[in-house]
C-alpha cells in the first residue's frame, strides 16, 4: 500500500514503479524527459499541477494516486520506463538523508506600525510578501494589474489596501501614493514579466517594450514617487526583485536580461545617492521559483541556447522562501545593508 499523497514531493512519485511510469509517459507525450523536472523534484505534486498551466491536469493526480495504491498503470494513460541508471555524481556520494524541509517562522510585530507597498501582490512572490508582512503586524498597499488583488482583503482583512493599477502607466505611482495615505516605510517592487528567451536577432519590438516598461519603468516611477516621503520621514527601505538573469547572460532572453541588469543599475545608483539619509535600496535575485509566471512561446534560437544552462538550476524555490529574503531586507533587521544584490537562488549563481 503506497503512502504517497498529493503533498508528497515529485521525486517520490517518480520513484514509484507505477506512478513513475505514468509521469514519464505524460512528459514524453509533451516531448519532454524527466530531466525537465529536475529543478522541481522537491515540490509537492499538487504544486506542480497548479503551476503547470494545464500541462499536468488535476485529473492526473487521481490517476497517479490510484496507480501508486494499486501498483497498476491505467491503460488509457501514456507510460514510459525509467531512464537507465547513470553514474552517481561525486558530490552525492557523501550525502546521507534528505534536506530538512524549510518552515516559515513569523516574527510577531516586526512590521508593526509600518506601511509597505508591494507590487505584483495578487499572486506568486508578491502575494507571499504581502501575507508575511501582514502576519508580522504591517499594513500593505497591495498593487496589481489584476483585479484579483481585491481578494487579499478577504484573507488578510483591513491590513491590506488593494490597488488595481498598471505600474507602466505614468499616473499609477500617484494612485499608489494616494492609497497609502501618508508615510510609506517600504517598497517591494516585485511585479515583472518574462520574455520569450529571444536572442537579440529574434527580439520582437512589442515584447522588448513591454518587458522594459514593466520591469524597469514601473519600479523607477514608484521609487520616484515614494522616495521624497521617505527622505522627509528620515528613512525607508526599498527592495527591487531582480533575477538570476541580472547576474548572468544565460538565464533568459535579451529583453528580460537587459531589464534586470538595468534594475540592478537603478538599485545601485539609488543606494549610493541616498546613503546616509536612512533610505536603503537593495535587490533580491531569485533563481527558479514556483510561481506559475506566464512565459510566452519560446523563440527558437534563444530558447535552445538558454535551455543548455538551466540544467544547473539547483531546484525550485517556493514563493514563501523568496518572501523570507525580501521581508528581511524590508525590515529594520537589515540595518547597515545598502546597495546589496542578494542572490536567493539555492546557489545557482555560483555554479
Secondary structure, 3 states (H helix, E strand, C coil): CCCCCCCCEHHHHHHCHHHHHHHHHHHHHCCCCHHHHHHHCCCEHHHHHHHCCCCCCHHHHHHHHHHHHHCCCCCCCCCCCCCCCCCCCHHHHHCCCCCCCCCCCCCCCCCCCCEEEEECCCCHHHHHHHHHHHHCCCEEEEEECCHHHHHHHHHHHHHEEEEECCCCCCCHHHHHHHHHCCCCCEEEECCCCCCCCCCHHHCCHHHHHHHHHHHHHHHHHHHHHHHHHHHHHCCEEEEEECCHHHCCCCCCCHHHHHHHHHHHHHHHHHHHHCCCCCEEEEEEEECCEECCCCCCCCCHHHHHHHHHHHHHCCCCEEHHHHHHHHHHHHCHHHCCCCCCEEEECCCHHHC
